[in-house]
């Protein structure tokens, strides 16, 4: 759904999840990848938007009322072998994938992200790539996303805390990671399209 230049020929109509976070003049887009059940999204996570992966980046952000040029950071926890070869992240000064905060500024992705930054050239999905550490002025939080397999608990590696791994469709790890945002000034960016699922603000 954040893919601007995706030539993988994937045709997906399942709901995916996108988060838009805003703090002051900073806007961050979190592409969790999905898939997810829309009702499960509505019940189990504080805020988010369900869009189709077939939508290019501009279309998805337009639906959310966000200009691509205004996005400061794209977080894609599920950098796969396919997307790493075919995706161009433009209109974003910085992007992080995986726990190593691997930067991809305005250029084609040249590596394949696997667990803790390892390369998995033959792997269709990068197993365990959902651990993404993000340092902000308000502190450190971790974003987790979908993975095909599991690799136990995420290696602490100096992060704020280890988070459980597993299928994103269970939402456990992702929901736990969002707790890192609680108490900060990060807020969801309201949608300008009533057809987009909107989650409101933090609250359990």
C-alpha positions as CSV (number, residue, x, y, z in Angstrom):
1,X,0.0,0.0,0.0
2,X,3.0,2.3,0.4
3,X,4.6,0.9,-2.7
4,X,5.2,3.6,-5.2
5,X,6.9,1.5,-7.9
6,X,5.9,-2.1,-7.3
7,X,6.3,-4.3,-10.4
8,X,5.7,-7.6,-8.5
9,X,2.3,-8.0,-10.2
10,X,0.6,-8.9,-7.0
11,X,-3.2,-8.6,-7.0
12,X,-4.4,-8.2,-3.5
13,X,-7.8,-7.2,-2.3
14,X,-7.4,-8.1,1.4
15,X,-7.4,-5.3,3.9
16,X,-4.0,-4.1,4.9
17,X,-3.1,-1.7,7.7
18,X,-1.5,1.8,7.5
19,X,-0.8,4.1,10.4
20,X,-0.2,7.8,10.1
21,X,1.4,9.4,13.1
22,X,1.9,13.1,13.5
23,X,3.9,15.0,16.1
24,X,4.2,18.7,15.6
25,X,5.3,19.2,12.0
26,X,6.5,15.6,11.7
27,X,4.5,13.0,9.8
28,X,5.3,9.3,9.9
29,X,3.7,6.6,7.9
30,X,3.8,3.0,9.2
31,X,3.2,0.3,6.6
32,X,2.5,-2.8,8.5
33,X,1.8,-4.9,5.5
34,X,-1.1,-7.0,6.8
35,X,-3.1,-9.0,5.9
36,X,-5.7,-8.4,8.5
37,X,-9.4,-8.8,9.1
38,X,-11.0,-5.4,9.1
39,X,-13.3,-6.2,12.0
40,X,-10.2,-7.4,14.0
41,X,-8.5,-4.2,13.2
42,X,-11.4,-2.2,14.5
43,X,-11.6,-4.2,17.7
44,X,-7.9,-4.7,18.6
45,X,-5.8,-1.8,17.7
46,X,-6.1,1.8,18.8
47,X,-6.0,3.5,15.4
48,X,-5.2,2.7,11.8
49,X,-6.5,2.6,8.3
50,X,-7.4,-0.4,6.1
51,X,-6.5,0.1,2.5
52,X,-5.7,-2.3,-0.4
53,X,-2.1,-3.1,-1.2
54,X,-2.9,-2.6,-4.9
55,X,-3.3,1.1,-4.3
56,X,-0.1,3.0,-5.1
57,X,1.4,5.2,-2.5
58,X,-0.1,8.4,-3.8
59,X,-3.6,6.9,-3.8
60,X,-3.3,5.5,-0.3
61,X,-2.0,8.7,1.2
62,X,-4.5,10.9,-0.7
63,X,-7.3,8.8,0.9
64,X,-5.7,9.7,4.3
65,X,-5.4,13.3,3.5
66,X,-1.6,13.2,3.5
67,X,0.6,14.7,0.8
68,X,3.5,12.4,0.0
69,X,5.9,15.4,0.1
70,X,5.0,16.0,3.7
71,X,5.9,12.5,4.9
72,X,9.0,12.6,7.0
73,X,9.5,8.9,7.5
74,X,8.1,5.7,6.1
75,X,8.4,2.6,8.4
76,X,8.0,-0.7,6.5
77,X,8.5,-3.6,8.9
78,X,7.8,-6.2,6.3
79,X,10.4,-5.6,3.6
80,X,10.2,-8.7,1.5
81,X,12.4,-10.2,-1.2
82,X,9.9,-9.1,-3.7
83,X,9.4,-5.5,-2.5
84,X,13.1,-5.0,-1.8
85,X,13.8,-5.7,-5.5
86,X,10.8,-3.8,-6.9
87,X,10.0,-0.9,-4.6
88,X,11.2,2.7,-4.9
89,X,10.7,4.8,-1.8
90,X,10.4,8.3,-3.1
91,X,9.0,11.5,-1.5
92,X,10.4,10.3,1.8
93,X,13.7,11.6,3.2
94,X,14.2,8.5,5.4
95,X,12.8,5.0,5.7
96,X,13.6,2.3,8.1
97,X,13.1,-1.4,7.7
98,X,14.0,-4.1,10.3
99,X,15.6,-3.7,13.7
100,X,18.8,-2.2,12.3
101,X,17.1,1.1,11.2
102,X,18.3,0.6,7.7
103,X,18.0,3.9,5.9
104,X,16.6,4.1,2.3
105,X,16.6,7.8,1.4
106,X,15.0,8.5,-2.0
107,X,16.5,5.6,-3.8
108,X,15.7,2.1,-4.9
109,X,16.0,-0.6,-2.2
110,X,19.2,-2.5,-2.9
111,X,19.2,-5.1,-0.2
112,X,16.8,-7.7,1.2
113,X,15.9,-7.4,4.8
114,X,15.8,-10.5,6.9
115,X,16.0,-11.1,10.7
116,X,18.2,-8.4,12.3
117,X,19.3,-7.2,8.9
118,X,20.5,-10.5,7.5
119,X,20.1,-11.3,3.8
120,X,17.6,-13.9,2.6
121,X,17.8,-13.7,-1.2
122,X,15.8,-16.8,-1.7
123,X,13.1,-16.1,0.8
124,X,9.8,-14.8,-0.5
125,X,9.2,-13.0,2.8
126,X,11.8,-11.9,5.2
127,X,11.1,-14.0,8.3
128,X,11.0,-12.1,11.5
129,X,11.6,-8.7,9.9
130,X,8.9,-7.1,11.9
131,X,11.2,-5.7,14.6
132,X,11.7,-2.0,13.9
133,X,13.3,0.2,16.5
134,X,12.4,3.9,16.2
135,X,14.1,6.6,18.2
136,X,12.2,9.9,18.6
137,X,12.5,12.9,20.8
138,X,10.0,11.4,23.1
139,X,11.9,8.1,23.5
140,X,12.3,4.7,21.8
141,X,9.4,2.6,20.5
142,X,9.2,-0.5,18.5
143,X,6.9,-1.2,15.5
144,X,6.2,-4.8,14.6
145,X,4.4,-6.2,11.6
146,X,3.5,-9.4,9.8
147,X,5.9,-12.2,9.1
148,X,5.4,-15.6,7.6
149,X,7.3,-17.5,10.2
150,X,8.2,-16.9,13.9
151,X,11.6,-16.7,15.6
152,X,10.7,-16.5,19.2
153,X,11.2,-13.3,21.2
154,X,12.9,-10.5,19.4
155,X,16.5,-10.1,20.4
156,X,16.7,-7.2,22.9
157,X,19.9,-5.9,21.3
158,X,19.7,-2.6,23.3
159,X,16.1,-1.8,22.4
160,X,13.7,-0.6,25.0
161,X,12.3,-4.1,25.6
162,X,12.0,-7.4,23.8
163,X,8.7,-8.0,22.1
164,X,7.0,-11.2,21.2
165,X,7.1,-12.2,17.5
166,X,4.6,-14.0,15.3
167,X,1.9,-13.5,12.9
168,X,0.7,-9.9,12.7
169,X,-2.9,-11.2,12.3
170,X,-2.7,-12.0,16.0
171,X,-1.9,-8.4,16.7
172,X,-0.2,-9.2,20.0
173,X,3.2,-7.9,19.1
174,X,2.0,-4.9,17.2
175,X,-0.4,-4.0,20.0
176,X,2.4,-4.3,22.5
177,X,4.7,-2.1,20.5
178,X,2.1,0.7,20.3
179,X,2.3,1.0,24.0
180,X,5.6,2.7,23.5
181,X,3.7,5.6,22.0
182,X,1.5,6.1,25.0
183,X,2.3,9.2,27.0
184,X,4.0,10.9,24.0
185,X,2.6,13.7,21.8
186,X,2.2,11.3,18.9
187,X,-1.4,11.4,17.6
188,X,-3.1,9.7,14.6
189,X,-3.7,11.9,11.6
190,X,-7.5,12.0,11.0
191,X,-8.7,10.7,7.7
192,X,-10.4,12.9,5.1
193,X,-12.2,9.9,3.6
194,X,-15.1,8.4,5.4
195,X,-14.6,5.1,3.7
196,X,-11.2,4.6,5.4
197,X,-11.3,2.9,8.8
198,X,-10.3,5.3,11.5
199,X,-9.2,4.2,14.9
200,X,-9.4,7.3,17.1
201,X,-6.8,7.8,19.8
202,X,-5.0,5.7,22.3
203,X,-7.1,3.7,24.8
204,X,-7.3,0.0,25.8
